[in-house]
Amino acid sequence: MTPTPDRLESGYPYPLGATFDGLGVNFAVFSANADKIELCLFESSGKRQIACLELPECTDEVWHGYLPHAEPGLLYGFRAHGRYEPENGHRFNPNKLLLDPYAKRLAGTLRWNDALHSYSVRSKRQDLSFDRRDSAPAMPKSVVTANAFDWSGDVRPNTPWSDTVIYEAHAKGLTKLLEDVPARQRGTFAALAHPRVIDHLRRVGATALELLPIHSFVQDRRLQEAGLANYWGYNTLSFFAPERRYMATDTGDELRIAIRKLHAAGIEVILDVVYNHTAEGSELGPTFNLRGLDNASYYRLVEGEPRYCVNDTGTGNTLDLSHPRVLQMVIDSLRHWAESYRVDGFRFDLGVTLGRDGNNGFDPRSGFFDVLRQDPVLNQLKLISEPWDIGPGGYQLGHHPPGFAEWNDKFRDATRKFWRGESGMRPEFANRIAGSADLFDRRARRPWASVNFITAHDGQTLRDLVSYEGKHNEANGEDNRDGHSENYSCNWGAEGPSDDPAIEDVRDRVTRSMLTTLMTSLGTPMLLGGDEFGRTQQGNNNAYCQDNEISWFDWSALESERGRKLTAFVGKLTAARRNYPLIGATRFLHGEVEVAPGVLDIDWFDERGEHLSEDDWKNAEGRALTLRRCRRKPDGSLETVTLLMNGSGDTLTFKLPPPELRRTLVIDSADPEAGETEIGTEIEVRDRAVMLVVGTDKETG
């Protein structure tokens, strides 16, 4: 047991957090407005506080102290003394135990009760009142750690963006029902690297596994009281500690081992991270760490009324990344995951919030973007932004700086609308599948900056997109009011499951057509995990609170005939993407380069093989589209990749435009098991189907 002296030594202000040096532990925590901060030590169960020692020094607004002979495994927390003046933005209350913002491991479980609030919840004065109860019994505790994992021999895959195929999944839901995994490991980090998972990822051609949030997060009180759970995890409690619910062994090493095994298989790991807000919620929310340490520094407060939090995130609070210490915390967290866990990239939830310069709106030259772009570790990783929030000017698709990719919801919506047969979609759809140059072709950005997706965790699965006209979120307990109301979905004749072969045939064909669009468009494709074998959420398009069979992957669906065929088809699509570099072109194509006489690098035609005129583009009822891309191969021969897309309800005969080439049909979404076949200049394309045709010089092909 760690000795408990009467006082701490002075220690050092850097690094922040708890740092073990072999002889003891240095503690350092930022607070610009506290009068005093105490380090509280707990016995191994976390139930009893055994010491409370004042941090003796404050350097550059960092409070610090050194505890000799302390070792990893020590449980601790902080108590911050200062003004309790909510009307001025200050909410210090030493009765509340605070987690270390830099804690790399947490022990114990948050137990909801009113003592977690700094104010008396039942007072008529609300947050202007003051609560004197000790919150420690209800709080998890920070744990001193030491990172001794041996990464020697690990090699990052470093997959080029143009070759990247992202597979989005939930760390628990991916394997919770996977019977091949030992029962104790199902739904944990350890299961992510099970041979069955890795084999499946490779079979579908995924090069990167993108995980929904794995930072330690809070189970919302409202959801728990309703018998539900925060499944997605967008409610961060600690930016440095992995979520204990996903651990089989209560140690971060199983995640490190999983990442190392995924790397060995050539698969990158990308983390979905939430730095725009925390689990402390609005000014009426609880006090876990940042609010009690220095509310006025960590959060953006309403100008002129600092009692209230700015809520550009829709969650009650907004982190103030214009503050240098808050920005430092975020960058330190990213570096921790990049270096201690060797993750390969990050997807930033509500990325616009991170680029807000105080209360001045979004700025692509904000401190957050500038620091990431110049950081020698982080700027080598894959950086992806969700380019919107709910604040003023919150939709910023295409406006992020070079080095960032962005989720492209315009691609999602255009693809859904085109394949359900909406009128007037040809021009918009053409823009999206050609890489959305209208959005991204600036400041030397490349097509990979557009992360193309049809479905993601937030919304319907692909199977549900072709099976339900409306949302079915009754299980969420909000009378089906939550979730998007317009999904641009179509049930093709029956709401939900159907035993009508005709309905199922068109559903399967549209599914394959949308997947073909995803994998053959310019940009970075992102596949929602489970879509490759028909995973359903029973029509729920907002399953954030469903930690159960609604959200978990039903791997038995993979063994069904539909599941096997669809998975094989996705593998066929990603193979085509690898085999034909034109599909993942590294530069934008504008139809301004003549690759051969009369043959442009990118060109558009109708089903007759004729160029689309201005009137054709304006024809709202035109639902047939041919996209041809062309290049000179290294040997000098000509190669074309042509997409024949029939969004109408009738079979159409497509004529391929000149020149005369040896043409091979590689993909037909109406006949997924067909092998590659040589074709002539005309070919029938089924209704709501797409074909991929590769052309080569007859002399050299």
N, C-alpha and C positions, 0 to 999 in steps of 0.2 A: 504494500500500500504506500502511496506517495506521502512523504512527510509533509506536514502543514505548518510552515513557519509563521511567525507573527506578522511578518511583512515581506514584501517582494523586493528583489533587487531592481535597479533602474531599467535594465534591459535596453532594447533598441526599437526604434520606430519602424524598422523595415526588416524583413517583409511583414506585411499585414497578416493577421491570423495567428494561429498557434504553431510555432516552429520548434521541433525537437532537434537539439544539436549534439546529442549523445551524453550530455551532462545535466540537462534540464530543458525547460521549455520557455521560449520567449512568447509573450502575448502582446499583440498590437492591434488597436482598433481605432478607426477614425470617428471623431465627433467634433464639429466646430463649435457647438453651442452648449455642450455639457459642462457642468461645474466640477463633476467628479465621476469617475467610473470605477466600479468594483468588479473584481474577478471572483466568481463564486465557484467553489469546488464541491463535488458530490461524490458520495461513496458509489461503489461499482453498480449498484442497482438503479442509481439515479433518483432514489426516493428521499434521501436525506442529505441536506446541505451540511458539509463538514467544515467549511471555512468561507469567509468573505473578506478578501484582501483588496485594499485600494491600489489601483495602478499608480505608481509613484511619480511618473514623469509624463509630460505632454510636450511633444516636439512637432511643430508644424501641424498642429491640430490632430496629431495621432497620439493616443494614450497608450502607454506601454509599461511592461514590467516583466521580470524574469523570475521563474520559479525553479530553484536548483533541485536536482535529483528527481524532478518530475519525468514521467515516461509516457510513451504512447499508450492509449487506452484510458487516460485520465478523462473524466467527465467534468464539464465546466459550462459556465454561462456568464453573462455580464448583467450588472445593474447600473443604470445611468441616472445620475442626480442632476437636476437642473430645474428650469422654470416649467411649470405646467400652465401654459398660456395659449390655449388653442386659438384664441382670437388673433394671436401673433404668430401662429404656426408652430409653437413649441409644445411638445407633449411628453415631457420627461416624467417618469413615475418609477422610482426605485423599487416599488413593490412588484414590479413585473420583471421576471427573468427573461433575458434577451439572448437569443442565439447569436453566436459569432457569425457575421456575414461571410467570413472566409472558412467556416468549418467544412472540413472535407469528409466528415462522417457524422451522422446523428445517431443517438441511441434513445430508445423509448418512442412512444406514440403520443401524438397530440390528443388530449382528451378535452372535448369542447365543454366549457362552462363559462359563466359570465365573468369570472375572475381574469380571463384572458384579455379583457378590455381595460384600458387605462382609466376609463370613466365608469360611472355607475349606470349600467344599461337601463335600469328601471327608473332612473331619475328623470323628472320633467325637464331638467336642464340639459339632458342628453350628454353630449361630449364635453360640455363646459363643466360638468361635475367631475369628481376625483374619486377613484376606487382604491382602497387601501388593502385589499386582499392580496395575498401572495399568489402569483400565478405559477410558481415553480412546480407544484405537484401535478399540474396539467400540461406542462411543457416537456417536449423532448429535450435532450441535452446535447451540447456539442462534444465531440470526442477528439482528443489529440491523436494524430496519426503520424506515421512515418512511411514514406513510399520507397520500397526497396525492390520493386519489380524489375526483373532483368529483361530489357527489350533488345538485347544484343541479338543480331540475326534477323530482326523484324525488318521487312522492306515494305514501304508503302506502295500500293499498286500504281499511284500517280497516273490514273487513266486520263488520257486527254479528254477535254470537254466534248470534242466532236465524236468520241467513241462511247460516251457515257449514257447508260440507261439506268434510271433511278427506280428503285422499288421501295415504295413507302409502306411502312408497317408499324404496328404497335409492339413494343418489346414483350408485353405479356400476351396479348391476343394472338400473336403469330403462332405460339407453340402451346398454349394452354390446353388444347384438345389434341395435340399431336401424340398419338399413342406410342410412337417409336421412341420417344424421349422418356427416360426414367421418371416416374410419377413425381418425385421430389423436385425435379428440375423443370417440369413443365411450367411455362409462363415466366421463366427467369432468364437472366443474362446468360447463364450457363448454356441454356438450350439454343441460343442464337447461333452457336457454332456446331450444333449437332450435324453429323454427316447428312442426315435427311434434309435439313434446311439448306445447307450449302449446295447439295446436289440439285435441289429444286431451283435455287436462285440461278445456278449455272445453266440449268435446263432452259429456263425462260430468257436467258441472256442478260440478266441483271448484272451491272458492274458496280452498283453502289446500293447499299441498304440504308435507307433514311428512316431513322427511328423517331416516333413521336416523343415528346419530352420525357427525359429520364432523370432530370434534376429532381431532387427531393421536393415533393409538393404536398399540399394540404387537401384533405378531404373536406369539402364544403359542409358546413353545419346544416344548411338547408337540405342538401341532398341526403345526408346521413339520416336526418330526421324523417325524410320521405322514403327511407329504405332504398335509396339509390347511391351512386358513387361517382366521384370525379374520375372517369376512366381515361380521358385523354391526357390529363396532367398539366393543363395550362393554368396553373395556380401555384407558382413557385414559392417554396419556403427557403431553399438554399441553392445558390448558384454554383456551388462547388461540390456538393455531396450527391452521390447517386441515390436514387429512390430505393429504400430498403425493401419495399414490397416485391421488387424484381430480383431479389437476391436469394439464392439457395443456401449460401454459406455466410451471409452477413459480412462479406468482405468485398471490396472493390476489385480484387484480383480476378474474380470470375468474369467480370466484364472485360478486363484487360486480356485475359486468355481468349475470350471469344473474339475480340477484335484481332488478336494476333492470328488466330486460325482463319478468320475471314480474309485477312491480308494474304495469308499463304495461299488461299484459293483465288486470289486476284480480285477480291471484292472490297471496295471501300466502305467506310462507315461514316454517315453524315448524321448529325444530331439536330433535331428541331429544338431550338432554344428560345426561351421567353425572357427577354430583358426589358420588355416595355412596361411591365407592371409586376406586382408581387401579390402574395396571398393576403396581405393586410387590408386590402380593399379600400373603401372610401374612408372619410374622416370618422365614420361611425363603425369602422371595422376594428378588429382585434389588434393587439400589439405583440408581435413575435420577435422582431429584431430592428429593422431600419427605422420604424416609426418611433420606437423608444430610444434609439441611439441618437437620432438627429432628424426628426421629421422635416424640418425646414431645409435641410441640405439634400436629403435623398430623394424627396418627391417634388414634383412641380405643383405649386399651390396657386390658387386663383389670385391674380394680381389685384391688390387692393383689398382682398378678403382672404387672407392666408389661413383662415380657419378651414377652408374648403380645398379639396384636392381637385386638380385638373383631371378630367376624365376623357382623354382622347382615345382610350383603349376600350371603353365600354365595360370595364371591370372595377371601376371605382377609383383607381389611382394611376399615376403615370410617373415612372422613374425620370429624374432630371439628369439626362446624360450631358447637359451643358455644364454641369458641375464637374470639375476635374477629378475629384475623389470618387464620384459615382462612375464616371467614365473609366477611371482606373480599375475599379472593382469589376466592371464588365469585361474589360480587356484582360485582366488577371484571370478571370474565370475562363475565358476562351483559351488563353494560353495553358491553363491547367489541364483542360480537356485535350488540347492539341499535343501537349508534351507528356503528361502523366498517363493519359489513356490513348494517345496517338490516333485520335479520330481524324478523319480526312476532310471534314468540312462541316458547315453549319447552315441551317435554314433558319432565318430570323423571323419569328412570329411578329406580325404587325411591324414590319421593318421601317415603315414611314415614321413611326413614333421615335425610333432610335435616331432618325435624322432631323428631328425637330430641334432647332436652336433656341432653347428656352421657350418663350411664348411667341417667337417670331415665325413660326411655321416651318415647313419642311425645307431643308437645304442640302443638296447633294454634296456640298463642300463643308458639311458640319464636322465637328470634331470626331464623332464616331466613325464616319467614313474615312476621314483623313488618317486617323490612327491605324485603322485596319489596313489601308492601302500601303502604308509605309512600314508596317510591322514585318520584320524579316521572317517570322514564323507563320503568322496568320495570313499574309498575302500570298502564300504559296498553296493555301487550301481552297477548297470549293466554297464560295460564299454565295448564298441564295437569299433573296429577300421576298417576303410577302409584301407587295408594294402598295399597301393601303392600311388605313386605320379609320376611326370614325370622327377624327378631329377635323378642323377647318382645312380644306384643300387636301383631304386625306387620300385621294386616289392619285397615285404617282407612278403608274405603270409606264416603264420606259424611261423614267427620269433619274434612275440611280446611276452612280458613277461607273466608269470602266472597272472591270474586275469582279463585278457582281452579276449574277444571273437573277432573274425575277420570275415568279409564278405568273403565267400569262392566262388570266381568266377570259380574255377575249378569244383566245384559241379554244378554250373549253366551250364557251357559249356558241361560237360560230360552228364548231364541229357538231355539237348536239343539234343545232337548228337545221343545218344542212341535211343531216341524215334522217331527221324526222320529216323532211320534205317541206320546210317553210319556204315561202316565196321570197325573192329578192336577196338571196344569200350568196349568189355567186361571187360578187366582188369582195365581200368581206371574207368569205371562206378562202378565196384565192390568196388574199393578203396573209392570212394566218398560216396556211400550209407552206408558204414560201419564206417563212421565217420572221414574219412581222417586221419587215425592214422599216415600215413607216413609224414603228415605235422604237426600234433598237439600233438602226443604222446611223449612229452618230458617235463622235469621239472614239473612233476606231474600235467600236464594239463589234462582236462577231455574232453569228446566228445562235450560238450556244447560249447567249444571254437570255433567250426566250425558253423558259422551262414550260414545255407544252404538257398539258394534262387534260384528260376528259373527266376524271373523277379523282377525288382526294378524300382524306379521312372526314373532312367537313362536307357532308352532302351524301348523295346516294352512291351506292356501289354501281358498277356498270350493269350487272344483272338487274338491279332494281330500276335502273334508268330506262330499260326496255320493257319493264314489267308493271310499272305503276305510273299513272298520270299525276297523282297527288302524293303528298307526304303522308306518312302513317306513323306519327310520333306519339301515339297515345300512351305508350309505356313510359314516356318521360314525365307524365303527371302534370302536364301544362295544357291539357285540353286541346292538344294538337296545334297550339298557337305558335310554338317555337319552330325554328328551322326556316329555310328559304321556302317561300310559297311558289316561286316560279323556277322550276328545275329544267325546263325545256326537254322534258321527258315525254315518252309515249308508250302506252301499254300494248299497242297494236291489236286491240280488240277485246281484251279482258283485263280487269284490274287484279294484279297479283298472279299467283301460280295458275297455270292453265294446262289442260290435257288435250287441247286442240292442236293437232299437228301443224296446221297452216299457220296458226299464231306463233307457235314455237319456232317454226322454220324462219319466219321473217325476223323474229327476235334474235335468233342466232346469227342470221346474216347481217343484220344491222350492228350487232355486237362486233362481229369480225371486221366490218367495214370501218367502224370507229377505231378499232385497234390498229388496223392497217393505216388509217390516216395518221394516228399518233406516231407510229414507228417509221413512217416514210416522209414526214414533214421535216423541213429544216428547223433546227432547234434541238433542245435536250428533252427527250421523252421521259415522263415520269408515270409509272404504272402504279395504281393503287393495289397493294397486296391483296390477293384473293380474286381480283378481277379475272385473272388468267384461268381460273377454274369455276367461275360463276358464283362467287360468294354473295350471299344476300344478307341484308339487315331487315328483311321483312317490310321494306318500304320506309324504314326510319332514315331520315336524312339529317339527323342531328343526334347521333348516338353517343354524345359526350358523356352521358351519365349511365351508360349501359355496360357495366363490367360483368358481362355474362354471355350466354350463347348468341345473343343478338349481334354482338361485336366480335366475338372470338372466331378465329378461322375454323370452319368445319372442314377438316381435311378429308373427310369421307367423300365430299363433293368432288375431290380430285380423282377419286376412283370410279366415278360415274362415267358413262360414255361421253356425255357433254364435257365433263371436266377434263378427261384425258385428251379429247380432240382439241379443245380450246387451248389447253396448255401447250400441246404440240404445235398448234398454229402460231402462238405467241413466239415460241422458240424459232419457228420458221421465219417470222418477221424480223426478229433481232439478228438472225443469221444473214438475212438479206441486207440488213443495215450494215453489218460488218463487211460483207462481200462487195458492196457497191458504194464506194466512197462518196459518190454524188448525193446519196441520200442524206448523209451527214456533212454536207459541204461546209468547209471551214470559213468561207467568205460569203457575203451576201451576193446574190445574183440579180441583176437588174435588166437582163435582156439587152444590154448595150454592147456585148462582146460577141463578135461573129467567130464561132469556133470552126465552122466550115462554111463554104459558100451558101448563103441563105439560111444557115442554121445558127441560132443564137444560144447563149449559155443557159437561158431559161425562156420558155415561150408557152403561150396559152392557145388552146384550140377548142372548138366545139366537137360534138360527136361526128361531124362530117369531115373532120380533119382540117377545117378551115379556121383561119385566125378569127378571134372574136373581135368584131367591130365595136365601136363605142355604143351603138344601139344594142348590140348583143349583150354587152355588159349591163346595160340598163334594163334589159328584158327581165322583169321580175319572175316570169314563169320558167326561165331557163334553169334547168336542174342537172344538166350534163356538163362536164368540165374535163378537159384534158390538160395535164401539166407535163411538160417535157423539159428535162435538164440534160445538158450535154457537156462533154469535156473531151480533151485529147488525153489519152492514156500515156504513160511514160514511153511506150513503144511507138507513139505517134498515131495509133489507130483511134478511130472515133468511137465513143460510147455514149449512149443515151439511156436515161431512165425515165420512163413515161408512166404516169398515173392516169387511168381511165376511170372516171368517177361518175356513176349514174345515181343521182339522188332522187330520181323520179319513181313512180310506181309501175313503170312498164319496162320490159326488156328493150334495150336499144342496141342498134348496130353501130359500133364505133369504127371509123376509118382512121388509121394511123397516118400522120402527115409524112411527107417526104423528108429526108432522102430514103432511098431503098437501102435497107439494112437487114442483117440476119437478126430476126426478132424472136425473143424467148419469153414466153409467159412464165413469170416466176411466182406470182401470188394471184389467187382468185378468191376473193372473200365469199363467193357463192359456192366454191368447191375447195374447201380448205385442205383436203388430202391429196389434191392433184399434184403430180410431179411437174417439173419444168418441161415445157413443150414448145417446140418451134411453131410459130404462127405466121400467117400471111399479113396482108395489109388491112384486112377487115376482121372484126371479131364481135360476137354478141356479148353484151354485158347485162347480167340480170338486173332487175329492179333493186335499187338500194344496195348495190354492190360496187366494188372497186377492184381493178386489176392493176398489177405492177408488171410492166413489160420492159425488158432490157434489150437494147439494140446495139449491135457491133458491126464494124465493117465486114462485109462479106469476104473480102480478100484476107483479112487478118484475124477475123473473129473465129 
